[in-house]
Amino acid sequence: MSKINSTTLKLNQNNLFQGYIGLGYSNGLWMWNDGTPLSPETNWAPQQPSRNDLIRCASTGIKLFDADWNWKWNDLKCDRILPVFCEVV
């Protein structure tokens, strides 16, 4: 992800801008929204995913003053209101 168009980045109280990446957890597997299983090569942040069965969506984003965190994947509950990052083909 090198470019974000038509979006004003709004940081939350943790200096974080994040959005869903179309990756969800179901029946013991992480899968993309199109049904493709997650390959072994991933971009999870350290200590992610959390292995909590209540947390079934994945996000990425940028964090101000923490370049090591940027664009790493994090799992989170699916009920958060976040933008969605889409792949352009």
GUVO-390559 format. One record per residue (C-alpha): residue in three letters; x, y, z; residue number from 1; chain. Coordinates in steps of 0.1 Angstrom, whole numbers, plus 2048, in hexadecimal, padded with zeros to 3 digits. Example, Ala and Ser with C-alpha at 12.3 -4.5 7.8 and 13.67 -1.06 7.14 Angstrom:
BEGIN
 rest  px  py  pz  nr kette
  ALA 87B 7D3 84E   1     A
  SER 889 7F5 847   2     A
END
This chain:
BEGIN
 rest  px  py  pz  nr kette
  MET 800 800 800   1     A
  SER 813 81E 7F4   2     A
  LYS 7F6 835 7ED   3     A
  ILE 7D5 83F 7FC   4     A
  ASN 7BE 854 7E7   5     A
  SER 79F 868 7EF   6     A
  THR 7A3 862 815   7     A
  THR 7AA 87A 830   8     A
  LEU 7BE 867 84A   9     A
  LYS 7AE 86B 86C  10     A
  LEU 7C3 85F 889  11     A
  ASN 7B1 851 8A8  12     A
  GLN 7BB 858 8CC  13     A
  ASN 7D8 83F 8C8  14     A
  ASN 7E7 853 8AB  15     A
  LEU 7DB 836 894  16     A
  PHE 7C9 836 873  17     A
  GLN 7BD 813 86A  18     A
  GLY 7A5 801 853  19     A
  TYR 798 7DE 84B  20     A
  ILE 7AC 7CA 832  21     A
  GLY 792 7B0 828  22     A
  LEU 7A0 794 83D  23     A
  GLY 78A 781 856  24     A
  TYR 78C 763 86D  25     A
  SER 772 747 86A  26     A
  ASN 772 722 873  27     A
  GLY 796 724 87F  28     A
  LEU 7A4 734 860  29     A
  TRP 7AE 757 855  30     A
  MET 79F 75D 832  31     A
  TRP 79C 77A 81A  32     A
  ASN 779 787 812  33     A
  ASP 77A 775 7F0  34     A
  GLY 77E 753 802  35     A
  THR 7A4 74F 7FC  36     A
  PRO 7B5 741 81A  37     A
  LEU 7D1 756 829  38     A
  SER 7F3 74A 81D  39     A
  PRO 80F 742 835  40     A
  GLU 820 763 82C  41     A
  THR 80F 77E 840  42     A
  ASN 815 7A1 84D  43     A
  TRP 808 79D 871  44     A
  ALA 815 7B6 88B  45     A
  PRO 828 7A6 8A8  46     A
  GLN 811 792 8BF  47     A
  GLN 7F6 792 8A4  48     A
  PRO 7DE 782 89E  49     A
  SER 7D3 781 8C2  50     A
  ARG 7C3 75E 8C0  51     A
  ASN 7A3 76B 8D0  52     A
  ASP 785 75B 8BF  53     A
  LEU 770 77B 8C4  54     A
  ILE 788 78F 8AE  55     A
  ARG 781 785 88A  56     A
  CYS 78C 7A2 874  57     A
  ALA 7AE 7B0 86A  58     A
  SER 7B9 7D4 864  59     A
  THR 7D8 7E7 85B  60     A
  GLY 7E2 80B 85B  61     A
  ILE 7FB 825 866  62     A
  LYS 805 830 888  63     A
  LEU 814 853 88E  64     A
  PHE 838 851 89C  65     A
  ASP 83A 82B 898  66     A
  ALA 847 821 876  67     A
  ASP 84C 7FD 881  68     A
  TRP 826 7F9 886  69     A
  ASN 81C 808 864  70     A
  TRP 809 7F1 84D  71     A
  LYS 80C 7D2 864  72     A
  TRP 7EC 7BE 869  73     A
  ASN 7D9 7BE 889  74     A
  ASP 7BA 7AA 892  75     A
  LEU 79C 7BB 8A1  76     A
  LYS 777 7B7 8A7  77     A
  CYS 762 7BC 888  78     A
  ASP 74A 7D4 897  79     A
  ARG 762 7F2 895  80     A
  ILE 759 80E 87D  81     A
  LEU 778 811 867  82     A
  PRO 77F 818 842  83     A
  VAL 787 7FB 82B  84     A
  PHE 7A7 7F8 817  85     A
  CYS 7A1 7E8 7F5  86     A
  GLU 7B8 7D8 7DD  87     A
  VAL 7B8 7E8 7BB  88     A
  VAL 7BD 7CF 79F  89     A
END
